[in-house]
Amino acid sequence: MSATWAAVIAAFGASALTGLASLGVMWWQQHLRQKSAAQAAIDAAVTEMLSRSMAVSLRADAVGQMIKIRSGLMEGVDIVLTRVRKPLDMFEFYDWMAQDMAPMNAAWSAIWAHGDQELVMRANALLAACTELLSASTAGMPAETLLAKAKRTVAGERWTPEMLEEMHKALTTLAAAREQLAQYARTVRRLPAARLFGPEPAAAADGHQPPSQ
């Protein structure tokens, strides 16, 4: 092999190595960008779920109070006779609730798409806690006898001690689910330990504490 051909082959080899190295660098940069975008999506979804779940809890309390206030014989009088209020519209109520539930569902879906198994489980628990709170806040007062049903029709819905206990339990579960999601997200991001609820973290519904940093 002549010196000329040796130089040509060496030049091609160097060019190929340079090209492969450049491709490797580009691939690694693209990998980092994709990883960063996925993490940003997870961070945004966690923040959205935490924010919207708090808003849902406030809406649930408002709905519970509204049901108790806008029930009974006088409510019918105000709607039918005096017309000082219009009947409740389920479609309007759905749109009102969807202002927070729809974004929270979108964030939940983003965690399904980008989060690991532990994050998915904690997001599922938070969404379930919101559902349980809404169920507890809209529960009707038990009335098993005709007399009790007649009293409820006239006086309207009222909170019983058992219903208030269920509401408190649902709120506690929601608070714990919010904290556990936040604590895990902080752990993944390697953020400093933080007590999110007063001097001690809230216990989980099953009695376990969130993971320590």
Beta strands, then each sheet from edge to edge (+ up, - down):
end
